[in-house]
């Protein structure tokens, strides 16, 4: 999605967002089951083609999502 518009109404930055929905089930204590959506994003210069920066951006996004999901899943251990 376009983020920062320049004076000529052209986007200077674009945002790549990834969202996932996680359901965690605790078979020993079903009261601790949870379901939550997580999303993370990275902005990149609109002068770049997405296919040129996609691998790096997705890796950064997945790292952030993994950390957020891990923290949610194991916060009460």
C-alpha positions in Angstrom: 0.0 0.0 0.0 1.3 3.5 -0.8 2.5 5.4 2.3 4.2 8.7 1.8 3.1 10.9 -1.1 5.5 13.3 -2.8 4.4 16.7 -4.1 3.4 15.3 -7.4 1.0 12.8 -5.7 3.4 9.9 -6.4 4.1 7.5 -3.6 7.6 7.8 -2.1 7.2 4.7 0.0 5.2 1.5 -0.1 4.3 -0.8 2.7 4.4 -4.6 2.5 2.2 -6.2 5.2 1.8 -9.8 6.1 -1.0 -11.0 8.5 -1.6 -14.4 10.0 -4.2 -15.8 12.3 -3.0 -18.2 15.0 -5.0 -20.6 17.1 -3.2 -22.1 20.1 -4.8 -25.0 21.9 -3.7 -26.1 25.3 -4.8 -29.7 25.7 -4.0 -29.9 29.4 -5.9 -26.7 30.2 -8.4 -25.7 27.6 -9.1 -22.4 29.5 -5.7 -21.2 28.2 -6.6 -21.7 24.5 -6.3 -18.5 22.4 -6.8 -17.3 18.9 -5.3 -14.0 17.6 -4.3 -12.3 14.4 -0.8 -10.9 14.1 0.5 -8.6 11.4 3.9 -7.0 10.6 5.1 -4.7 7.9 8.1 -3.2 6.3 8.2 0.0 4.2 10.3 0.3 1.1 11.2 3.0 -1.4 8.7 3.1 -4.2 11.4 3.5 -6.7 12.3 -0.2 -6.0 10.3 -3.0 -7.6 8.7 -5.2 -5.1 10.2 -8.4 -6.6 13.7 -6.9 -6.1 13.2 -6.3 -2.3 10.5 -8.9 -1.5 12.7 -11.7 -0.2 14.5 -9.4 2.3 11.3 -7.7 3.4 9.5 -11.0 3.9 12.4 -12.4 5.9 12.3 -9.3 8.2 8.5 -9.6 8.5 8.5 -13.3 9.3 11.2 -12.7 12.0 9.0 -10.1 13.7 5.9 -12.2 13.4 7.7 -15.2 14.8 8.9 -13.2 17.8 5.4 -11.8 18.5 3.7 -15.2 18.2 6.4 -16.8 20.5 6.0 -14.1 23.1 2.2 -14.5 23.1 2.4 -18.3 23.2 4.9 -18.5 26.1 4.3 -15.3 28.1 2.6 -17.2 31.0 5.1 -20.0 31.3 
